[in-house]
């Protein structure tokens, strides 16, 4: 049973820097989110990019400029310290990692949170399906693809996808379950041959970790919030802060609570 005390303990470990691992399988059933922090002058256009591309970029939370809290996602969230690891991009290039980004927070900073496929993994497991990145104790595999997104003036990129392998006889069930989580990327965008979406080597993901596939596994691909980091690279903004892939924001809420959130 999930408890407020357990969530408080997990947040405390993250804030103190004691928890540095990926968050897949952590606090099952609670919604997790991708994070982007940028100045207000760019945030409106970036939010429009997300609205144009709801499959990889489903909006679930937006802060007020200069306010590091997002009350609709958690009563005591501090977006500057509540993720295990952040990535800093300068002029569109990854520059460094940090466990606390308070020193980079500005009066015009806006935090944008997007749904994450970690939020549907517990539903898959509850149905008796093996989620191999969890059973293997590793991060999920994420890849750049040739799937285009709808661009704005400054944000233009192809989609990033996550991959989880399943047996052929389970695929319909996997689709049915994940389709119920549209704010966590919903149903898969591709099933089967990775080369058809521009992935040359499924064993060498651009982000996350390789997941070991068995001979009869079929790779299943979901739109991924790391697409936002590809968009950030294309825009070449002076400074943007994101989550480290796989190390997400854990909210206070179960997925049904997101029905109240509309962006």
JOMO-V962784 format. One line per field, one symbol per residue. phi: phi as a letter, one per 20 degrees, with the letter a starting at -180 (. if undefined). psi: psi as a letter, one per 20 degrees, with the letter a starting at -180 (. if undefined). burial: + if it has 9 or more other ideal C-beta (glycine too) atoms within 8 Angstrom, else -. A space follows every 10 residues. Layout:
# JOMO-V962784
phi=???
psi=???
burial=???
This chain:
# JOMO-V962784
phi=.fcfffffff fffffenfdc efdfnelgnf fdbfcccbfg fdffffffgf ffcffecffc acefgndeec gfdrfcfcfe cddfbddddd lndgdadbdb dgfefcfdfc ecdcfcfgfd ffffffenee effffemcff eccfcdefde edgddbaefe cdccebfgfe fffgfffffe cfecnmffea cogfffdnee cfecffcmcf dfdegefdfd ddgcffgfff ffffelfgbc dcffgnddfe eedfggfffe ecd
psi=pqqhhggggg gghghijhoj rqjpipmqhq pqqqppprqh hihghghggg himigimopi pprqpiojqn hiiphkqoii jjqhpqpppp kjppgrqqip khiiprhjpp pppqqqihii hhhghhjjpp ohhghikrrq pqqqajoqro qagioorrqq qqppqrqgii ghggggghij mhjkibrqiq pcohhhkjoh oiimqhqbqq ppqrhjqppp pqqqiihhhh hghhhlqgpq prqppinrpp riqqghhiii po.
burial=-----++--+ +-+++----- -+++--++-+ ++++++++++ -++-++++++ ++++++++++ +++-+--+-+ --++--++++ +++++++++- -+-----++- +--++--+++ ++++++++++ +-+++---+- ++++---+++ +++-+-+-+- -+-++-++++ ++++++---+ +-+++-+++- ++++++-+++ ---+--+++- -+--+-+++- +-+---++++ ++++++++++ +++++-+-++ ++++++++++ +-+-+-++-- +--
